[in-house]
Amino acid sequence: MIGDEQLRLNRPTADGWQVATQWRSRAGLSLLTRQYWQRPLLALILGLSAALNIVGLTSEGYANTYYAAAVKSMLTSWHNFFFVAFDSGGFISVDKPPLGLWIQAISARIFGFSALSILLPQALAGVASVALLYWLVRQYWGAAAGLIAAAVLAVTPISVVTSRNNTSDTVLVFVLLCAAWAMSRAIATERLGWLLLSGACVGLGFNIKMLEAYLILPALALVYLLGAKGRWPLRLGRLLLFGAMTLAVSLAWVIVVDLTPATLRPYVGSSGTNSALSLVLGYNGLSRLTLALPASVRSALTFLPGNLDLDLAPAFAPGIGDPGLLRLFNSGLADQASWLLPLAVVGVVAGAGAAWRRWPLSAQGLSLVFWAGWLVGTGGFFSVARFYHLYYLTILGPGIAALAGIAVAALWRAWQRGGIAALLLPAVLFGTALVQTKLLTTNATWSARLVVPILVVCGLAASGIVAVRLWMRLGRVIAPVLATVAMAALLVTPLVWSVTSVQAGNGGAWLPQAGPANSGGRAVSNAPFGQPPATTNGRQSGQQPVRGMQGAPAAPANGNRAGGGSGGQALTIAGANWDTLDAGLVQYLLAQQGQATFLVATPSSTYASVFMLATDQPAMALGGYQGWDPVLTVADLQQLVQQNTVRFFYLNASGTTNRTGSGTMAGPNGGVSIVDATADLAAWVRSSCAVVPATTWLGTTSSGQSSQQLYDCAAVTTR
């Protein structure tokens, strides 16, 4: 992939940030960089990406059943589709904006609801992102850099895993890459329409993962200010229009939801106040960044309409370690996306040396500003934020991949020029290999298999690159081959992590993560807000979950989870062994449901999602995703029962609350006690409704269900 190339600036075209750049061939150019090899190599990389993302996709099941159940419910009516209702009864919505789930629902409408139809959009978005990244990097740094960037992104482990899951992070990445493409066109053509399209793409990203899409906004704004033509007032004015378009597209759905009377739509899940704006700024926003928002920030937000809940988010997340500059190299995070991060960091410096030699900035300089801004924005957030899941690291992938390609291209030019700078390319390649072998120590099995081969190959290649520099006539042919071999060696470990993740079905996890089992001390599939007990492919040993439940979180028998960080015990889910569903229970409920709207009610979405995927009936999640939403009062629930809206309740048999009371949530003083929004509702059910004997509904093969109790409130309707 590395060739003897020379940079030449051409006249302005409509294909670049400001001026197009080409890497012109000279006599010693490696065959790997000749034009007739570029397309086959790109096809090979895209084929690898497609294989990793799509092969065996049906084995992942429904993956995150929370979102899978929501898609199924969204297919029942346009009302549920628009408001992303979790249940077909329209009781409560999911905790994310609509676009990612809309795409899945459209796919399910076309191909029929199945595991494949809801996972395929993410898999295809992952492949499309690889292709688009190649174009964005090649256009300014040459084919070799573009191919390296595409290859790195294609094998980035967390990108592969999330492409096989129904979380929408790969769709977010694709939309943000589209925003970058539109921005490049805006600068090249000086047309306002392309600039507004870029802002619209960021707004679409907001409607996939909310404020996470804004992590690249500073990079987009900076390259436009530095690269656009015209006087500064004109640039600033157009940039304001860009921001206005971004906000307009971002908040369109939020505003419609909040302006709709609460009685005419589902409760906004995980908002705490039944407000979409509260969901944006609270659970999915500022409270993920810091435990205690400064008073100045809180006072600055008082002008916003509605009752905002900025405290509704767990005070910790397992596996991410403490905030810090080197956090992305922690054992819990590094193997997800950081295998080539050292090379990417070098890319910022090396690219600056190659591109920042003139003012105004060349196309290469603007490209470097953007990718460095992407990496700083996303990497900075993940380095300081207090709460996020491992699969969020997917957004790191394009920045690391692009800068890795830029690094090799820029270091190759330094090698060609000679002098002490010629040593940088072999030194950086071998140094990256050393970092990878250090990260491999968290997995004894693969460390024993990969460390020596990677060090030997990269060491020999680096030594060869230094040696042949003394004989440039020979070096022009051999050095590109050696550099290519070294880069291939550096891609082996992330490829292994990706392949083992595919084989183990990691994409089918509730909260997906990449890598072999127990890598870095983690299980294959992590559970929300805590680590599950020992599992096999995300399941407790001896349990047989319903089809499509691979990798779902399973709670220990005592109903608690091991804490994953400061802030007390982790939150619990609906109950122990919730990822198993007894066939006798389902049959009993369907036979006895009668005219009730909901098949059953559970404290949170975990059990409810299983019931909905196993049947065509809605299930009520009394407290939303984790049971912390105060959707109903006891009086409200009594009325629903008397109206025969819901009859059966599936609760903890012990009579205890459905989550630990000693955990913490984010709060203005650094943390407040967890509030179980369903505790009073469950207490009323236990005191007012009849217990259905387990022998009536419990099958002979489901002894693990004894921790749960079924309650029948039919008698209440006759009072």
Solvent accessible surface area in square Angstrom, and as a share of the most:
residue,aa,sasa,rsa
1,M,32,0.14
2,I,3,0.01
3,G,0,0.00
4,D,2,0.01
5,E,14,0.06
6,Q,81,0.36
7,L,57,0.28
8,R,112,0.41
9,L,62,0.31
10,N,32,0.16
11,R,192,0.70
12,P,82,0.51
13,T,50,0.29
14,A,44,0.34
15,D,64,0.33
16,G,0,0.00
17,W,2,0.01
18,Q,32,0.14
19,V,28,0.16
20,A,11,0.08
21,T,8,0.04
22,Q,85,0.38
23,W,32,0.11
24,R,120,0.44
25,S,67,0.43
26,R,104,0.38
27,A,108,0.84
28,G,14,0.14
29,L,12,0.06
30,S,12,0.08
31,L,105,0.52
32,L,48,0.24
33,T,7,0.04
34,R,81,0.30
35,Q,141,0.63
36,Y,142,0.54
37,W,103,0.36
38,Q,35,0.16
39,R,194,0.71
40,P,69,0.43
41,L,27,0.13
42,L,32,0.16
43,A,62,0.48
44,L,123,0.61
45,I,10,0.05
46,L,43,0.21
47,G,41,0.39
48,L,64,0.32
49,S,2,0.01
50,A,31,0.24
51,A,44,0.34
52,L,11,0.06
53,N,5,0.02
54,I,55,0.28
55,V,97,0.56
56,G,42,0.40
57,L,3,0.02
58,T,74,0.43
59,S,66,0.43
60,E,0,0.00
61,G,5,0.05
62,Y,28,0.11
63,A,0,0.00
64,N,3,0.01
65,T,0,0.00
66,Y,4,0.01
67,Y,16,0.06
68,A,0,0.00
69,A,0,0.00
70,A,0,0.00
71,V,0,0.00
72,K,41,0.18
73,S,4,0.03
74,M,2,0.01
75,L,35,0.17
76,T,83,0.48
77,S,46,0.29
78,W,208,0.73
79,H,80,0.36
80,N,7,0.03
81,F,33,0.14
82,F,63,0.26
83,F,19,0.08
84,V,0,0.00
85,A,0,0.00
86,F,1,0.00
87,D,0,0.00
88,S,34,0.22
89,G,36,0.34
90,G,18,0.17
91,F,27,0.11
92,I,2,0.01
93,S,7,0.05
94,V,1,0.01
95,D,2,0.01
96,K,19,0.08
97,P,2,0.02
98,P,1,0.00
99,L,32,0.16
100,G,3,0.03
101,L,8,0.04
102,W,53,0.19
103,I,57,0.29
104,Q,0,0.00
105,A,1,0.00
106,I,89,0.45
107,S,10,0.07
108,A,2,0.01
109,R,161,0.59
110,I,118,0.60
111,F,143,0.59
112,G,34,0.33
113,F,54,0.22
114,S,44,0.29
115,A,6,0.05
116,L,73,0.36
117,S,3,0.02
118,I,0,0.00
119,L,0,0.00
120,L,42,0.21
121,P,20,0.13
122,Q,0,0.00
123,A,0,0.00
124,L,93,0.46
125,A,11,0.09
126,G,9,0.09
127,V,27,0.15
128,A,37,0.29
129,S,3,0.02
130,V,3,0.02
131,A,36,0.28
132,L,32,0.16
133,L,0,0.00
134,Y,19,0.07
135,W,64,0.22
136,L,2,0.01
137,V,0,0.00
138,R,77,0.28
139,Q,21,0.09
140,Y,1,0.00
141,W,1,0.01
142,G,6,0.05
143,A,9,0.07
144,A,5,0.04
145,A,0,0.00
146,G,0,0.00
147,L,0,0.00
148,I,1,0.01
149,A,0,0.00
150,A,0,0.00
151,A,8,0.06
152,V,4,0.03
153,L,9,0.05
154,A,3,0.03
155,V,4,0.02
156,T,10,0.06
157,P,1,0.01
158,I,0,0.00
159,S,11,0.07
160,V,3,0.01
161,V,1,0.01
162,T,0,0.00
163,S,2,0.01
164,R,2,0.01
165,N,0,0.00
166,N,1,0.01
167,T,6,0.03
168,S,11,0.07
169,D,2,0.01
170,T,5,0.03
171,V,9,0.05
172,L,1,0.00
173,V,6,0.03
174,F,65,0.27
175,V,17,0.09
176,L,0,0.00
177,L,0,0.00
178,C,30,0.18
179,A,0,0.00
180,A,1,0.00
181,W,79,0.28
182,A,0,0.00
183,M,0,0.00
184,S,0,0.00
185,R,49,0.18
186,A,2,0.02
187,I,4,0.02
188,A,17,0.13
189,T,30,0.18
190,E,85,0.38
191,R,155,0.57
192,L,58,0.29
193,G,50,0.48
194,W,54,0.19
195,L,0,0.00
196,L,46,0.23
197,L,72,0.36
198,S,0,0.00
199,G,0,0.00
200,A,20,0.16
201,C,14,0.08
202,V,0,0.00
203,G,0,0.00
204,L,73,0.36
205,G,0,0.00
206,F,3,0.01
207,N,12,0.06
208,I,3,0.02
209,K,17,0.07
210,M,0,0.00
211,L,47,0.23
212,E,22,0.10
213,A,0,0.00
214,Y,46,0.17
215,L,33,0.16
216,I,0,0.00
217,L,39,0.19
218,P,92,0.58
219,A,3,0.02
220,L,0,0.00
221,A,26,0.20
222,L,84,0.42
223,V,0,0.00
224,Y,8,0.03
225,L,36,0.18
226,L,38,0.19
227,G,2,0.02
228,A,7,0.06
229,K,96,0.41
230,G,39,0.38
231,R,199,0.73
232,W,125,0.44
233,P,98,0.62
234,L,94,0.47
235,R,38,0.14
236,L,90,0.45
237,G,31,0.30
238,R,61,0.22
239,L,25,0.13
240,L,136,0.68
241,L,88,0.44
242,F,7,0.03
243,G,28,0.27
244,A,56,0.43
245,M,62,0.28
246,T,3,0.02
247,L,95,0.47
248,A,62,0.48
249,V,36,0.20
250,S,0,0.00
251,L,51,0.25
252,A,53,0.41
253,W,18,0.06
254,V,4,0.02
255,I,88,0.45
256,V,69,0.40
257,V,3,0.02
258,D,53,0.27
259,L,141,0.70
260,T,27,0.15
261,P,76,0.48
262,A,57,0.44
263,T,127,0.74
264,L,112,0.56
265,R,23,0.08
266,P,3,0.02
267,Y,24,0.09
268,V,5,0.03
269,G,1,0.01
270,S,0,0.00
271,S,2,0.01
272,G,11,0.11
273,T,38,0.22
274,N,31,0.16
275,S,10,0.07
276,A,0,0.00
277,L,24,0.12
278,S,0,0.00
279,L,1,0.01
280,V,4,0.02
281,L,26,0.13
282,G,0,0.00
283,Y,4,0.02
284,N,17,0.09
285,G,10,0.10
286,L,46,0.23
287,S,1,0.01
288,R,13,0.05
289,L,75,0.37
290,T,44,0.25
291,L,66,0.33
292,A,40,0.31
293,L,15,0.07
294,P,73,0.46
295,A,83,0.64
296,S,79,0.51
297,V,50,0.29
298,R,64,0.24
299,S,68,0.44
300,A,60,0.46
301,L,32,0.16
302,T,109,0.63
303,F,156,0.65
304,L,39,0.19
305,P,99,0.62
306,G,62,0.60
307,N,110,0.56
308,L,37,0.18
309,D,35,0.18
310,L,14,0.07
311,D,36,0.19
312,L,16,0.08
313,A,0,0.00
314,P,0,0.00
315,A,9,0.07
316,F,8,0.03
317,A,6,0.05
318,P,9,0.06
319,G,26,0.25
320,I,4,0.02
321,G,42,0.40
322,D,119,0.62
323,P,78,0.49
324,G,33,0.32
325,L,169,0.84
326,L,122,0.61
327,R,5,0.02
328,L,13,0.06
329,F,62,0.26
330,N,52,0.27
331,S,55,0.35
332,G,11,0.11
333,L,1,0.01
334,A,1,0.01
335,D,5,0.03
336,Q,0,0.00
337,A,6,0.05
338,S,2,0.01
339,W,4,0.01
340,L,4,0.02
341,L,11,0.05
342,P,26,0.16
343,L,0,0.00
344,A,0,0.00
345,V,79,0.45
346,V,43,0.25
347,G,0,0.00
348,V,47,0.27
349,V,110,0.63
350,A,18,0.14
351,G,0,0.00
352,A,23,0.18
353,G,45,0.43
354,A,18,0.14
355,A,5,0.04
356,W,126,0.44
357,R,153,0.56
358,R,138,0.50
359,W,172,0.60
360,P,69,0.43
361,L,13,0.06
362,S,11,0.07
363,A,0,0.00
364,Q,2,0.01
365,G,0,0.00
366,L,0,0.00
367,S,0,0.00
368,L,1,0.01
369,V,14,0.08
370,F,0,0.00
371,W,2,0.01
372,A,16,0.13
373,G,21,0.20
374,W,0,0.00
375,L,17,0.09
376,V,109,0.63
377,G,22,0.21
378,T,0,0.00
379,G,8,0.08
380,G,32,0.31
381,F,45,0.19
382,F,0,0.00
383,S,13,0.08
384,V,83,0.48
385,A,0,0.00
386,R,26,0.09
387,F,0,0.00
388,Y,1,0.00
389,H,12,0.05
390,L,3,0.02
391,Y,5,0.02
392,Y,13,0.05
393,L,1,0.01
394,T,3,0.02
395,I,2,0.01
396,L,1,0.00
397,G,1,0.01
398,P,0,0.00
399,G,0,0.00
400,I,4,0.02
401,A,0,0.00
402,A,0,0.00
403,L,0,0.00
404,A,0,0.00
405,G,0,0.00
406,I,0,0.00
407,A,0,0.00
408,V,0,0.00
409,A,8,0.07
410,A,4,0.03
411,L,4,0.02
412,W,3,0.01
413,R,43,0.16
414,A,7,0.05
415,W,2,0.01
416,Q,21,0.09
417,R,125,0.45
418,G,13,0.13
419,G,66,0.63
420,I,145,0.73
421,A,32,0.25
422,A,6,0.04
423,L,79,0.39
424,L,87,0.43
425,L,0,0.00
426,P,4,0.03
427,A,60,0.46
428,V,23,0.13
429,L,1,0.00
430,F,68,0.28
431,G,26,0.25
432,T,2,0.01
433,A,0,0.00
434,L,86,0.43
435,V,46,0.26
436,Q,0,0.00
437,T,12,0.07
438,K,142,0.60
439,L,18,0.09
440,L,0,0.00
441,T,82,0.48
442,T,47,0.27
443,N,13,0.06
444,A,85,0.66
445,T,74,0.43
446,W,48,0.17
447,S,20,0.13
448,A,85,0.66
449,R,136,0.50
450,L,18,0.09
451,V,31,0.18
452,V,98,0.56
453,P,65,0.41
454,I,4,0.02
455,L,48,0.24
456,V,76,0.43
457,V,53,0.31
458,C,0,0.00
459,G,18,0.17
460,L,125,0.62
461,A,4,0.03
462,A,10,0.08
463,S,70,0.45
464,G,18,0.17
465,I,0,0.00
466,V,62,0.36
467,A,45,0.35
468,V,14,0.08
469,R,51,0.19
470,L,137,0.68
471,W,155,0.54
472,M,43,0.19
473,R,217,0.79
474,L,94,0.47
475,G,0,0.00
476,R,77,0.28
477,V,92,0.53
478,I,57,0.29
479,A,0,0.00
480,P,0,0.00
481,V,75,0.43
482,L,40,0.20
483,A,0,0.00
484,T,26,0.15
485,V,66,0.38
486,A,1,0.00
487,M,5,0.02
488,A,56,0.43
489,A,9,0.07
490,L,0,0.00
491,L,27,0.13
492,V,56,0.32
493,T,0,0.00
494,P,3,0.02
495,L,55,0.27
496,V,24,0.14
497,W,0,0.00
498,S,0,0.00
499,V,55,0.32
500,T,20,0.12
501,S,1,0.01
502,V,29,0.17
503,Q,143,0.64
504,A,33,0.25
505,G,9,0.09
506,N,0,0.00
507,G,1,0.01
508,G,0,0.00
509,A,0,0.00
510,W,0,0.00
511,L,4,0.02
512,P,0,0.00
513,Q,4,0.02
514,A,2,0.01
515,G,1,0.01
516,P,18,0.11
517,A,54,0.42
518,N,104,0.53
519,S,2,0.01
520,G,22,0.21
521,G,75,0.72
522,R,10,0.03
523,A,21,0.16
524,V,12,0.07
525,S,5,0.03
526,N,6,0.03
527,A,0,0.00
528,P,0,0.00
529,F,0,0.00
530,G,0,0.00
531,Q,53,0.23
532,P,16,0.10
533,P,42,0.27
534,A,93,0.72
535,T,33,0.19
536,T,89,0.52
537,N,47,0.24
538,G,2,0.02
539,R,64,0.23
540,Q,30,0.13
541,S,87,0.56
542,G,78,0.75
543,Q,45,0.20
544,Q,155,0.69
545,P,25,0.15
546,V,40,0.23
547,R,190,0.70
548,G,2,0.02
549,M,2,0.01
550,Q,40,0.18
551,G,1,0.01
552,A,1,0.01
553,P,3,0.02
554,A,0,0.00
555,A,1,0.00
556,P,33,0.21
557,A,91,0.70
558,N,113,0.58
559,G,23,0.22
560,N,45,0.23
561,R,7,0.02
562,A,66,0.51
563,G,45,0.43
564,G,26,0.25
565,G,42,0.41
566,S,97,0.62
567,G,27,0.26
568,G,42,0.41
569,Q,78,0.35
570,A,0,0.00
571,L,1,0.00
572,T,6,0.04
573,I,5,0.02
574,A,1,0.00
575,G,5,0.05
576,A,5,0.04
577,N,18,0.09
578,W,0,0.00
579,D,0,0.00
580,T,12,0.07
581,L,18,0.09
582,D,4,0.02
583,A,67,0.52
584,G,23,0.22
585,L,0,0.00
586,V,19,0.11
587,Q,124,0.55
588,Y,40,0.15
589,L,0,0.00
590,L,82,0.41
591,A,78,0.61
592,Q,70,0.31
593,Q,17,0.08
594,G,62,0.59
595,Q,165,0.73
596,A,7,0.05
597,T,67,0.39
598,F,7,0.03
599,L,1,0.00
600,V,0,0.00
601,A,0,0.00
602,T,0,0.00
603,P,2,0.01
604,S,3,0.02
605,S,1,0.00
606,T,0,0.00
607,Y,0,0.00
608,A,0,0.00
609,S,0,0.00
610,V,0,0.00
611,F,0,0.00
612,M,7,0.03
613,L,21,0.10
614,A,50,0.39
615,T,13,0.07
616,D,121,0.63
617,Q,61,0.27
618,P,13,0.08
619,A,0,0.00
620,M,1,0.00
621,A,0,0.00
622,L,1,0.01
623,G,0,0.00
624,G,2,0.02
625,Y,11,0.04
626,Q,4,0.02
627,G,3,0.03
628,W,12,0.04
629,D,1,0.01
630,P,78,0.49
631,V,28,0.16
632,L,24,0.12
633,T,79,0.46
634,V,44,0.25
635,A,66,0.51
636,D,55,0.28
637,L,0,0.00
638,Q,60,0.27
639,Q,98,0.43
640,L,36,0.18
641,V,0,0.00
642,Q,98,0.44
643,Q,105,0.47
644,N,51,0.26
645,T,26,0.15
646,V,0,0.00
647,R,51,0.19
648,F,1,0.01
649,F,0,0.00
650,Y,0,0.00
651,L,0,0.00
652,N,21,0.11
653,A,45,0.35
654,S,84,0.54
655,G,39,0.38
656,T,81,0.47
657,T,68,0.39
658,N,12,0.06
659,R,11,0.04
660,T,13,0.08
661,G,60,0.57
662,S,71,0.46
663,G,1,0.01
664,T,34,0.19
665,M,12,0.05
666,A,1,0.01
667,G,1,0.00
668,P,60,0.37
669,N,138,0.71
670,G,34,0.32
671,G,29,0.28
672,V,65,0.37
673,S,77,0.50
674,I,15,0.08
675,V,109,0.63
676,D,24,0.13
677,A,17,0.13
678,T,1,0.01
679,A,33,0.25
680,D,74,0.38
681,L,1,0.01
682,A,2,0.01
683,A,55,0.43
684,W,31,0.11
685,V,0,0.00
686,R,58,0.21
687,S,94,0.61
688,S,21,0.14
689,C,14,0.08
690,A,60,0.46
691,V,81,0.47
692,V,8,0.05
693,P,80,0.50
694,A,40,0.31
695,T,130,0.76
696,T,73,0.42
697,W,6,0.02
698,L,49,0.24
699,G,26,0.25
700,T,143,0.83
701,T,130,0.75
702,S,21,0.14
703,S,94,0.61
704,G,20,0.19
705,Q,2,0.01
706,S,81,0.52
707,S,38,0.24
708,Q,5,0.02
709,Q,28,0.12
710,L,0,0.00
711,Y,11,0.04
712,D,21,0.11
713,C,0,0.00
714,A,33,0.26
715,A,59,0.46
716,V,4,0.03
717,T,48,0.28
718,T,116,0.67
719,R,189,0.69
